[in-house]
Amino acid sequence: MSRSTHVAPSPSEDAYGSGPAYTAALLRHFVDLRDGTHGGVSSRQDKEQLYNAAVLLLDPHARRVLEEVNRYLLRDTGEVAATGVRRSADGGVDAVWALTWPEQRAAGVKPIVLRAYFGSGFAHPHLQSGTVGDWPLNVFDEKQAAAELPTLRAMAAADMHNLVFELGGDVRVIPAMWDKAEA
């Protein structure tokens, strides 16, 4: 079997055709894995600079997703908070966006969380939520950051679902369900 040689695109170009944005993101991720780089750079310092820029690009989109959940499910009773980039316990870096609300705190369950992190031993950064595993974080421009909206929405929705599941299906933790709980 012969192998073809693939040249990595620059971080901001979509050299993978006109397919869906998520497949281009996966291909950027696979190029990084193959080449031991992130966005075409190989030093940890350069990779962290790209990560810091990605967090800034993602910030309005992560906030938007959590504000949507707050508006439509929590009836504007929640609060969105963001940590910004910080050193994590493993010596890497992370940034967290969290949505808390009174019923969630009273139930003693974790908030809805979106997290961008770059573990100390990782080749490149990832996204995750409080209950959903890793997704590659290969964002280098605003278009790529905006293309992560569906992923961020799915992660937040899964967190909300899993929170209710953790409470044995008790939907009373979601204010939008109060008038529907008796139905």
MDTraj code that builds the backbone (N, CA, C; nanometers):
import mdtraj as md
import numpy as np

residues = "MET SER ARG SER THR HIS VAL ALA PRO SER PRO SER GLU ASP ALA TYR GLY SER GLY PRO ALA TYR THR ALA ALA LEU LEU ARG HIS PHE VAL ASP LEU ARG ASP GLY THR HIS GLY GLY VAL SER SER ARG GLN ASP LYS GLU GLN LEU TYR ASN ALA ALA VAL LEU LEU LEU ASP PRO HIS ALA ARG ARG VAL LEU GLU GLU VAL ASN ARG TYR LEU LEU ARG ASP THR GLY GLU VAL ALA ALA THR GLY VAL ARG ARG SER ALA ASP GLY GLY VAL ASP ALA VAL TRP ALA LEU THR TRP PRO GLU GLN ARG ALA ALA GLY VAL LYS PRO ILE VAL LEU ARG ALA TYR PHE GLY SER GLY PHE ALA HIS PRO HIS LEU GLN SER GLY THR VAL GLY ASP TRP PRO LEU ASN VAL PHE ASP GLU LYS GLN ALA ALA ALA GLU LEU PRO THR LEU ARG ALA MET ALA ALA ALA ASP MET HIS ASN LEU VAL PHE GLU LEU GLY GLY ASP VAL ARG VAL ILE PRO ALA MET TRP ASP LYS ALA GLU ALA".split()
xyz = np.array([
    [0.0856, -0.1166, 0.0000],
    [0.0000, 0.0000, 0.0000],
    [0.0901, 0.1228, 0.0000],
    [0.0620, 0.2168, -0.0885],
    [0.1420, 0.3393, -0.0910],
    [0.0761, 0.4454, -0.0049],
    [0.1571, 0.5327, 0.0485],
    [0.1071, 0.6420, 0.1322],
    [0.1313, 0.7730, 0.0611],
    [0.0356, 0.8624, 0.0724],
    [0.0560, 0.9944, 0.0150],
    [0.1092, 1.0874, 0.1227],
    [0.1833, 1.1860, 0.0799],
    [0.2364, 1.2854, 0.1730],
    [0.1387, 1.4012, 0.1785],
    [0.1055, 1.4431, 0.2969],
    [0.0124, 1.5538, 0.3159],
    [0.0861, 1.6680, 0.3829],
    [0.0743, 1.7852, 0.3283],
    [0.1384, 1.9034, 0.3855],
    [0.0370, 1.9740, 0.4739],
    [0.0797, 2.0104, 0.5928],
    [-0.0097, 2.0789, 0.6864],
    [-0.0438, 2.2175, 0.6351],
    [-0.1711, 2.2574, 0.6413],
    [-0.2087, 2.3935, 0.6020],
    [-0.1666, 2.4913, 0.7108],
    [-0.1669, 2.6182, 0.6753],
    [-0.1429, 2.7177, 0.7794],
    [-0.2606, 2.7124, 0.8747],
    [-0.2441, 2.7576, 0.9991],
    [-0.3515, 2.7443, 1.0980],
    [-0.4826, 2.8091, 1.0573],
    [-0.4801, 2.9135, 0.9737],
    [-0.6043, 2.9836, 0.9440],
    [-0.6692, 2.9410, 0.8132],
    [-0.6067, 2.8552, 0.7354],
    [-0.6693, 2.8179, 0.6100],
    [-0.7397, 2.6833, 0.6208],
    [-0.8435, 2.6675, 0.5415],
    [-0.9134, 2.5397, 0.5342],
    [-0.8729, 2.4732, 0.4037],
    [-0.7625, 2.4017, 0.4074],
    [-0.7100, 2.3370, 0.2880],
    [-0.7719, 2.2005, 0.2680],
    [-0.8757, 2.1687, 0.3447],
    [-0.9340, 2.0357, 0.3401],
    [-1.0624, 2.0314, 0.2593],
    [-1.0849, 2.1313, 0.1769],
    [-1.2038, 2.1299, 0.0934],
    [-1.3193, 2.2019, 0.1592],
    [-1.4357, 2.1824, 0.1028],
    [-1.5530, 2.2555, 0.1496],
    [-1.6400, 2.1721, 0.2420],
    [-1.5822, 2.0737, 0.3080],
    [-1.6578, 1.9908, 0.4008],
    [-1.6988, 2.0679, 0.5242],
    [-1.7716, 2.0035, 0.6128],
    [-1.8144, 2.0688, 0.7367],
    [-1.6947, 2.1161, 0.8208],
    [-1.7151, 2.2222, 0.8944],
    [-1.6082, 2.2800, 0.9757],
    [-1.5526, 2.1791, 1.0763],
    [-1.6383, 2.0933, 1.1311],
    [-1.5885, 2.0000, 1.2319],
    [-1.4923, 1.8983, 1.1718],
    [-1.5099, 1.8620, 1.0444],
    [-1.4151, 1.7686, 0.9846],
    [-1.2818, 1.8373, 0.9583],
    [-1.2852, 1.9650, 0.9212],
    [-1.1601, 2.0403, 0.9046],
    [-1.0879, 2.0516, 1.0385],
    [-1.1630, 2.0733, 1.1469],
    [-1.1018, 2.0816, 1.2803],
    [-1.0371, 1.9483, 1.3177],
    [-1.1059, 1.8395, 1.2866],
    [-1.0477, 1.7078, 1.3149],
    [-0.9214, 1.6846, 1.2323],
    [-0.9242, 1.7247, 1.1067],
    [-0.8046, 1.7079, 1.0243],
    [-0.6890, 1.7926, 1.0759],
    [-0.7165, 1.9159, 1.1212],
    [-0.6100, 1.9969, 1.1834],
    [-0.5534, 1.9233, 1.3041],
    [-0.6412, 1.8627, 1.3818],
    [-0.6009, 1.7865, 1.4993],
    [-0.5124, 1.6679, 1.4593],
    [-0.5529, 1.5955, 1.3591],
    [-0.4759, 1.4784, 1.3163],
    [-0.3405, 1.5178, 1.2585],
    [-0.3338, 1.6315, 1.1887],
    [-0.2045, 1.6820, 1.1398],
    [-0.1143, 1.7115, 1.2590],
    [-0.1707, 1.7747, 1.3628],
    [-0.0920, 1.8021, 1.4845],
    [-0.0381, 1.6731, 1.5444],
    [-0.1241, 1.5728, 1.5550],
    [-0.0801, 1.4448, 1.6124],
    [0.0304, 1.3823, 1.5280],
    [0.0103, 1.3833, 1.3983],
    [0.1088, 1.3246, 1.3083],
    [0.2436, 1.3966, 1.3173],
    [0.2389, 1.5314, 1.3224],
    [0.3614, 1.6117, 1.3147],
    [0.4184, 1.6508, 1.4504],
    [0.3453, 1.6222, 1.5584],
    [0.3918, 1.6632, 1.6909],
    [0.3908, 1.8135, 1.7102],
    [0.2994, 1.8794, 1.6393],
    [0.2909, 2.0254, 1.6462],
    [0.1510, 2.0668, 1.6898],
    [0.1326, 2.1957, 1.7042],
    [0.0003, 2.2548, 1.7243],
    [0.0008, 2.3840, 1.6447],
    [-0.0812, 2.3870, 1.5403],
    [-0.0854, 2.5057, 1.4561],
    [0.0464, 2.5358, 1.3874],
    [0.1244, 2.4334, 1.3649],
    [0.2506, 2.4513, 1.2953],
    [0.3694, 2.4846, 1.3832],
    [0.3490, 2.4931, 1.5144],
    [0.4606, 2.5221, 1.6058],
    [0.4878, 2.4000, 1.6920],
    [0.6107, 2.3906, 1.7422],
    [0.6453, 2.2707, 1.8181],
    [0.6867, 2.2971, 1.9624],
    [0.7284, 2.4176, 1.9969],
    [0.7701, 2.4414, 2.1354],
    [0.6477, 2.4615, 2.2245],
    [0.6598, 2.4208, 2.3485],
    [0.5495, 2.4373, 2.4446],
    [0.5120, 2.5850, 2.4570],
    [0.6088, 2.6726, 2.4620],
    [0.5828, 2.8158, 2.4767],
    [0.4998, 2.8679, 2.3584],
    [0.5375, 2.8304, 2.2368],
    [0.4626, 2.8750, 2.1192],
    [0.3219, 2.8147, 2.1171],
    [0.3109, 2.6890, 2.1559],
    [0.1796, 2.6246, 2.1615],
    [0.0893, 2.6946, 2.2637],
    [0.1456, 2.7322, 2.3789],
    [0.0651, 2.8021, 2.4798],
    [0.0219, 2.9396, 2.4303],
    [0.1051, 3.0062, 2.3515],
    [0.0638, 3.1344, 2.2944],
    [-0.0564, 3.1162, 2.2021],
    [-0.0538, 3.0110, 2.1199],
    [-0.1690, 2.9824, 2.0343],
    [-0.2915, 2.9446, 2.1168],
    [-0.2698, 2.8697, 2.2246],
    [-0.3796, 2.8329, 2.3143],
    [-0.4429, 2.9588, 2.3756],
    [-0.3595, 3.0504, 2.4251],
    [-0.4103, 3.1744, 2.4858],
    [-0.4946, 3.2525, 2.3855],
    [-0.4480, 3.2597, 2.2617],
    [-0.5240, 3.3286, 2.1577],
    [-0.6558, 3.2560, 2.1305],
    [-0.6537, 3.1230, 2.1308],
    [-0.7758, 3.0452, 2.1070],
    [-0.8787, 3.0708, 2.2169],
    [-0.8341, 3.0796, 2.3410],
    [-0.9267, 3.1065, 2.4517],
    [-0.9945, 3.2419, 2.4316],
    [-0.9185, 3.3417, 2.3910],
    [-0.9778, 3.4736, 2.3652],
    [-1.0795, 3.4669, 2.2515],
    [-1.0501, 3.3903, 2.1480],
    [-1.1432, 3.3747, 2.0364],
    [-1.2689, 3.2985, 2.0773],
    [-1.2535, 3.1992, 2.1645],
    [-1.3670, 3.1178, 2.2083],
    [-1.4546, 3.1868, 2.3117],
    [-1.3985, 3.2790, 2.3862],
    [-1.4691, 3.3397, 2.4991],
    [-1.6099, 3.3878, 2.4642],
    [-1.6303, 3.4684, 2.3609],
    [-1.7680, 3.5135, 2.3356],
    [-1.8625, 3.4007, 2.2976],
    [-1.8103, 3.2975, 2.2356],
    [-1.8943, 3.1848, 2.1946],
    [-1.9318, 3.0969, 2.3146],
    [-1.8373, 3.0731, 2.4035],
    [-1.8675, 2.9965, 2.5248],
    [-1.9685, 3.0722, 2.6109],
    [-1.9471, 3.2022, 2.6259],
    [-2.0428, 3.2834, 2.7028],
    [-2.1808, 3.2818, 2.6377],
    [-2.1840, 3.2916, 2.5052],
    [-2.3122, 3.2903, 2.4336],
    [-2.3891, 3.1622, 2.4625],
    [-2.3216, 3.0493, 2.4546],
    [-2.3870, 2.9206, 2.4794],
    [-2.4445, 2.9158, 2.6203],
    [-2.3653, 2.9540, 2.7189],
    [-2.4139, 2.9488, 2.8572],
    [-2.5244, 3.0504, 2.8809],
    [-2.5177, 3.1657, 2.8160],
    [-2.6273, 3.2644, 2.8283],
    [-2.7552, 3.2117, 2.7631],
    [-2.7422, 3.1344, 2.6546],
    [-2.8601, 3.0721, 2.5934],
    [-2.9246, 2.9736, 2.6903],
    [-2.8449, 2.8902, 2.7517],
    [-2.8972, 2.7948, 2.8504],
    [-2.9629, 2.8713, 2.9645],
    [-2.8969, 2.9762, 3.0106],
    [-2.9518, 3.0564, 3.1194],
    [-3.0872, 3.1164, 3.0804],
    [-3.0939, 3.1728, 2.9612],
    [-3.2180, 3.2379, 2.9188],
    [-3.3320, 3.1386, 2.8984],
    [-3.3050, 3.0330, 2.8237],
    [-3.4135, 2.9452, 2.7809],
    [-3.4464, 2.8316, 2.8776],
    [-3.3517, 2.7908, 2.9586],
    [-3.3788, 2.6829, 3.0538],
    [-3.3863, 2.7311, 3.1979],
    [-3.3119, 2.8360, 3.2291],
    [-3.3049, 2.8807, 3.3682],
    [-3.3796, 3.0107, 3.3933],
    [-3.4467, 3.0620, 3.2918],
    [-3.5258, 3.1848, 3.3040],
    [-3.4447, 3.3004, 3.3627],
    [-3.3216, 3.3118, 3.3168],
    [-3.2309, 3.4206, 3.3580],
    [-3.2042, 3.4242, 3.5078],
    [-3.2058, 3.3087, 3.5721],
    [-3.1739, 3.3039, 3.7151],
    [-3.0276, 3.2686, 3.7404],
    [-2.9558, 3.2344, 3.6351],
    [-2.8173, 3.1890, 3.6506],
    [-2.7150, 3.2996, 3.6344],
    [-2.5918, 3.2636, 3.6623],
    [-2.4784, 3.3543, 3.6468],
    [-2.3684, 3.2820, 3.5706],
    [-2.3144, 3.3501, 3.4698],
    [-2.2025, 3.2974, 3.3931],
    [-2.0750, 3.3615, 3.4459],
    [-1.9763, 3.2793, 3.4732],
    [-1.8463, 3.3282, 3.5187],
    [-1.7378, 3.2626, 3.4337],
    [-1.6280, 3.3345, 3.4168],
    [-1.5147, 3.2814, 3.3408],
    [-1.3866, 3.3076, 3.4192],
    [-1.2961, 3.2117, 3.4140],
    [-1.1701, 3.2250, 3.4877],
    [-1.0621, 3.2959, 3.4084],
    [-1.0711, 3.2940, 3.2771],
    [-0.9578, 3.3345, 3.1953],
    [-0.8519, 3.2250, 3.2025],
    [-0.7431, 3.2430, 3.1320],
    [-0.6368, 3.1429, 3.1314],
    [-0.5662, 3.1436, 3.2665],
    [-0.5437, 3.0253, 3.3193],
    [-0.4752, 3.0101, 3.4484],
    [-0.3947, 2.8801, 3.4468],
    [-0.2971, 2.8712, 3.5350],
    [-0.2194, 2.7466, 3.5499],
    [-0.3069, 2.6433, 3.6178],
    [-0.3047, 2.5213, 3.5658],
    [-0.3847, 2.4137, 3.6245],
    [-0.2989, 2.3312, 3.7198],
    [-0.3634, 2.2436, 3.7934],
    [-0.2952, 2.1630, 3.8955],
    [-0.1858, 2.0754, 3.8366],
    [-0.2019, 2.0325, 3.7096],
    [-0.1018, 1.9447, 3.6489],
    [0.0151, 2.0213, 3.5853],
    [0.0161, 2.1541, 3.6012],
    [0.1228, 2.2342, 3.5430],
    [0.0916, 2.2842, 3.4037],
    [-0.0236, 2.2451, 3.3509],
    [-0.0675, 2.2962, 3.2220],
    [-0.1440, 2.4257, 3.2406],
    [-0.2297, 2.4567, 3.1468],
    [-0.3134, 2.5761, 3.1544],
    [-0.4571, 2.5373, 3.1233],
    [-0.5506, 2.6135, 3.1802],
    [-0.6904, 2.5943, 3.1457],
    [-0.7654, 2.7243, 3.1584],
    [-0.8851, 2.7237, 3.1027],
    [-0.9796, 2.8349, 3.1140],
    [-1.1170, 2.7708, 3.1273],
    [-1.1971, 2.8213, 3.2196],
    [-1.3272, 2.7613, 3.2480],
    [-1.4363, 2.8678, 3.2394],
    [-1.5460, 2.8310, 3.1749],
    [-1.6683, 2.9102, 3.1746],
    [-1.7714, 2.8256, 3.2479],
    [-1.8382, 2.8837, 3.3469],
    [-1.9326, 2.8060, 3.4283],
    [-2.0644, 2.8805, 3.4427],
    [-2.1721, 2.8046, 3.4456],
    [-2.3064, 2.8571, 3.4670],
    [-2.3604, 2.7956, 3.5952],
    [-2.3885, 2.8812, 3.6914],
    [-2.4477, 2.8366, 3.8178],
    [-2.5840, 2.9032, 3.8334],
    [-2.6709, 2.8413, 3.9152],
    [-2.8018, 2.8992, 3.9446],
    [-2.8491, 2.8438, 4.0775],
    [-2.9454, 2.9111, 4.1408],
    [-2.9854, 2.8744, 4.2771],
    [-3.0262, 2.7283, 4.2939],
    [-3.1054, 2.6729, 4.2046],
    [-3.1529, 2.5351, 4.2187],
    [-3.0378, 2.4348, 4.2061],
    [-2.9432, 2.4631, 4.1209],
    [-2.8268, 2.3766, 4.1050],
    [-2.7443, 2.3758, 4.2332],
    [-2.7206, 2.4944, 4.2888],
    [-2.6440, 2.5021, 4.4141],
    [-2.7187, 2.4321, 4.5274],
    [-2.8507, 2.4524, 4.5351],
    [-2.9301, 2.3900, 4.6418],
    [-2.9306, 2.2379, 4.6294],
    [-2.9265, 2.1873, 4.5058],
    [-2.9261, 2.0427, 4.4841],
    [-2.7880, 1.9816, 4.5088],
    [-2.6880, 2.0656, 4.5221],
    [-2.5532, 2.0162, 4.5488],
    [-2.4867, 1.9493, 4.4303],
    [-2.5254, 1.9876, 4.3090],
    [-2.4622, 1.9321, 4.1897],
    [-2.3722, 2.0376, 4.1256],
    [-2.2819, 1.9913, 4.0422],
    [-2.1858, 2.0807, 3.9792],
    [-2.2546, 2.1719, 3.8775],
    [-2.1956, 2.2862, 3.8503],
    [-2.2513, 2.3762, 3.7487],
    [-2.2307, 2.3215, 3.6074],
    [-2.2910, 2.3873, 3.5112],
    [-2.2643, 2.3587, 3.3708],
    [-2.1285, 2.4222, 3.3408],
    [-2.0375, 2.3440, 3.2844],
    [-1.8998, 2.3902, 3.2649],
    [-1.8552, 2.3644, 3.1217],
    [-1.7892, 2.4635, 3.0645],
    [-1.7138, 2.4482, 2.9408],
    [-1.5694, 2.4792, 2.9759],
    [-1.4779, 2.3960, 2.9307],
    [-1.3377, 2.4113, 2.9695],
    [-1.2475, 2.3948, 2.8483],
    [-1.1546, 2.4862, 2.8335],
    [-1.0465, 2.4726, 2.7356],
    [-0.9215, 2.4450, 2.8176],
    [-0.8520, 2.3358, 2.7870],
    [-0.7347, 2.3050, 2.8677],
    [-0.6222, 2.2490, 2.7826],
    [-0.5028, 2.2687, 2.8329],
    [-0.3811, 2.2229, 2.7669],
    [-0.2949, 2.1609, 2.8754],
    [-0.3148, 2.0300, 2.8961],
    [-0.2430, 1.9579, 3.0006],
    [-0.0924, 1.9616, 2.9785],
    [-0.0179, 1.9507, 3.0861],
    [0.1280, 1.9662, 3.0784],
    [0.1936, 1.8636, 2.9862],
    [0.1417, 1.7452, 2.9774],
    [0.2019, 1.6432, 2.8929],
    [0.1351, 1.6283, 2.7575],
    [0.0442, 1.7190, 2.7237],
    [-0.0323, 1.7078, 2.6001],
    [0.0429, 1.7708, 2.4828],
    [0.0161, 1.7201, 2.3625],
    [0.0735, 1.7769, 2.2407],
    [-0.0014, 1.9025, 2.1967],
    [-0.1277, 1.9138, 2.2390],
    [-0.2116, 2.0269, 2.1989],
    [-0.3323, 2.0364, 2.2933],
    [-0.4036, 2.1482, 2.2910],
    [-0.5160, 2.1678, 2.3835],
    [-0.6448, 2.0974, 2.3392],
    [-0.7404, 2.0919, 2.4353],
    [-0.8700, 2.0289, 2.4133],
    [-0.9810, 2.1113, 2.4776],
    [-1.1023, 2.0814, 2.4360],
    [-1.2248, 2.1308, 2.4994],
    [-1.2883, 2.0151, 2.5741],
    [-1.3614, 2.0463, 2.6807],
    [-1.4440, 1.9473, 2.7483],
    [-1.5487, 2.0208, 2.8294],
    [-1.6478, 1.9465, 2.8736],
    [-1.7456, 2.0043, 2.9662],
    [-1.7315, 1.9302, 3.0976],
    [-1.8187, 1.9609, 3.1905],
    [-1.8107, 1.8954, 3.3203],
    [-1.8326, 1.7452, 3.3132],
    [-1.9109, 1.6988, 3.2150],
    [-1.9431, 1.5565, 3.2070],
    [-1.9130, 1.4944, 3.0713],
    [-1.8661, 1.5734, 2.9761],
    [-1.8392, 1.5231, 2.8417],
    [-1.6889, 1.5254, 2.8186],
    [-1.6378, 1.4202, 2.7573],
    [-1.4942, 1.4057, 2.7348],
    [-1.4348, 1.5074, 2.6396],
    [-1.3195, 1.4751, 2.5899],
    [-1.2369, 1.5692, 2.5154],
    [-1.2789, 1.5870, 2.3701],
    [-1.2592, 1.7107, 2.3247],
    [-1.2734, 1.7466, 2.1853],
    [-1.1517, 1.8310, 2.1500],
    [-1.0891, 1.8074, 2.0338],
    [-0.9698, 1.8847, 1.9991],
    [-0.9980, 2.0343, 1.9924],
    [-0.9062, 2.1132, 2.0421],
    [-0.9158, 2.2591, 2.0355],
    [-0.8100, 2.3073, 1.9376],
    [-0.8493, 2.3171, 1.8122],
    [-0.7613, 2.3636, 1.7056],
    [-0.8240, 2.4874, 1.6433],
    [-0.8255, 2.5961, 1.7184],
    [-0.8875, 2.7216, 1.6777],
    [-0.7774, 2.8259, 1.6632],
    [-0.7715, 2.8864, 1.5437],
    [-0.6667, 2.9840, 1.5173],
    [-0.7197, 3.1155, 1.4624],
    [-0.8502, 3.1238, 1.4350],
    [-0.9085, 3.2488, 1.3877],
    [-1.0566, 3.2532, 1.4278],
    [-1.1189, 3.3675, 1.4043],
    [-1.2583, 3.3870, 1.4454],
    [-1.3525, 3.2902, 1.3753],
    [-1.3297, 3.2619, 1.2495],
    [-1.4177, 3.1694, 1.1761],
    [-1.4135, 3.0309, 1.2406],
    [-1.2960, 2.9860, 1.2765],
    [-1.2831, 2.8553, 1.3407],
    [-1.3453, 2.8561, 1.4798],
    [-1.3315, 2.9671, 1.5516],
    [-1.3933, 2.9777, 1.6848],
    [-1.5457, 2.9720, 1.6727],
    [-1.6007, 3.0452, 1.5779],
    [-1.7462, 3.0447, 1.5577],
    [-1.7956, 2.9060, 1.5169],
    [-1.7130, 2.8316, 1.4440],
    [-1.7523, 2.6965, 1.4019],
    [-1.7617, 2.6003, 1.5191],
    [-1.7077, 2.6369, 1.6343],
    [-1.7173, 2.5526, 1.7535],
    [-1.8499, 2.5699, 1.8279],
    [-1.9334, 2.6651, 1.7859],
    [-2.0622, 2.6863, 1.8540],
    [-2.1437, 2.5575, 1.8658],
    [-2.1626, 2.4793, 1.7595],
    [-2.2398, 2.3555, 1.7753],
    [-2.1779, 2.2587, 1.8769],
    [-2.0457, 2.2508, 1.8790],
    [-1.9783, 2.1636, 1.9758],
    [-2.0019, 2.2138, 2.1173],
    [-1.9851, 2.3437, 2.1385],
    [-2.0061, 2.4018, 2.2722],
    [-2.1515, 2.3843, 2.3154],
    [-2.2453, 2.4027, 2.2235],
    [-2.3872, 2.3827, 2.2565],
    [-2.4148, 2.2377, 2.2948],
    [-2.3582, 2.1434, 2.2194],
    [-2.3784, 2.0019, 2.2508],
    [-2.3198, 1.9678, 2.3871],
    [-2.2034, 2.0236, 2.4177],
    [-2.1410, 1.9970, 2.5479],
    [-2.2256, 2.0527, 2.6616],
    [-2.2758, 2.1752, 2.6468],
    [-2.3594, 2.2351, 2.7516],
    [-2.4898, 2.1577, 2.7670],
    [-2.5502, 2.1170, 2.6556],
    [-2.6745, 2.0396, 2.6627],
    [-2.6503, 1.9047, 2.7295],
    [-2.5403, 1.8404, 2.6972],
    [-2.5084, 1.7122, 2.7606],
    [-2.4862, 1.7304, 2.9099],
    [-2.4181, 1.8387, 2.9486],
    [-2.3988, 1.8662, 3.0913],
    [-2.5331, 1.8831, 3.1618],
    [-2.6249, 1.9593, 3.0999],
    [-2.7566, 1.9798, 3.1610],
    [-2.8292, 1.8462, 3.1735],
    [-2.8272, 1.7666, 3.0689],
    [-2.8910, 1.6357, 3.0728],
    [-2.8305, 1.5496, 3.1831],
    [-2.6995, 1.5460, 3.1902],
    [-2.6319, 1.4614, 3.2883],
    [-2.6535, 1.5100, 3.4309],
    [-2.6681, 1.6399, 3.4483],
    [-2.7005, 1.6945, 3.5807],
    [-2.8375, 1.6432, 3.6259],
    [-2.9368, 1.6492, 3.5355],
    [-3.0709, 1.5982, 3.5686],
    [-3.0650, 1.4481, 3.5941],
    [-2.9878, 1.3768, 3.5141],
    [-2.9708, 1.2330, 3.5335],
    [-2.9110, 1.2038, 3.6706],
    [-2.8117, 1.2838, 3.7096],
    [-2.7479, 1.2684, 3.8413],
    [-2.8490, 1.2863, 3.9541],
    [-2.9504, 1.3676, 3.9291],
    [-3.0544, 1.3928, 4.0291],
    [-3.1722, 1.2951, 4.0151],
    [-3.1502, 1.1853, 3.9466],
    [-3.2555, 1.0846, 3.9319],
    [-3.3701, 1.1297, 3.8438],
    [-3.3430, 1.2193, 3.7501],
    [-3.4467, 1.2671, 3.6596],
    [-3.5294, 1.3807, 3.7151],
    [-3.4880, 1.4389, 3.8251],
    [-3.5630, 1.5487, 3.8872],
    [-3.5426, 1.6767, 3.8068],
    [-3.6424, 1.7119, 3.7263],
    [-3.6330, 1.8292, 3.6397],
    [-3.6623, 1.9596, 3.7127],
    [-3.6960, 1.9510, 3.8411],
    [-3.7264, 2.0744, 3.9153],
    [-3.6056, 2.1649, 3.9288],
    [-3.4867, 2.1154, 3.8992],
    [-3.3656, 2.1962, 3.9042],
    [-3.3596, 2.2937, 3.7853],
    [-3.4491, 2.2744, 3.6881],
    [-3.4536, 2.3595, 3.5687],
    [-3.5761, 2.4494, 3.5770],
    [-3.5586, 2.5780, 3.6031],
    [-3.6732, 2.6677, 3.6183],
    [-3.7734, 2.6648, 3.5028],
    [-3.7300, 2.6437, 3.3804],
    [-3.8231, 2.6391, 3.2673],
    [-3.9199, 2.5216, 3.2776],
    [-3.8912, 2.4262, 3.3633],
    [-3.9768, 2.3094, 3.3793],
    [-4.0780, 2.3255, 3.4923],
    [-4.0689, 2.4317, 3.5694],
    [-4.1587, 2.4452, 3.6851],
    [-4.3052, 2.4381, 3.6466],
    [-4.3463, 2.5069, 3.5420],
    [-4.4873, 2.5035, 3.5040],
    [-4.5216, 2.3772, 3.4265],
    [-4.4216, 2.2973, 3.3892],
    [-4.4444, 2.1745, 3.3146],
    [-4.4290, 2.0508, 3.4009],
    [-4.3779, 2.0657, 3.5235],
    [-4.3490, 1.9518, 3.6096],
    [-4.4744, 1.8731, 3.6434],
    [-4.5879, 1.9371, 3.6468],
    [-4.7130, 1.8692, 3.6808],
    [-4.7779, 1.8024, 3.5608],
    [-4.7332, 1.8383, 3.4392],
    [-4.7969, 1.7869, 3.3167],
    [-4.7691, 1.6405, 3.2953],
])
top = md.Topology()
chain = top.add_chain()
for i, resn in enumerate(residues, 1):
    res = top.add_residue(resn, chain, resSeq=i)
    for name in ("N", "CA", "C"):
        top.add_atom(name, md.element.get_by_symbol(name[0]), res)
traj = md.Trajectory(xyz[None], top)
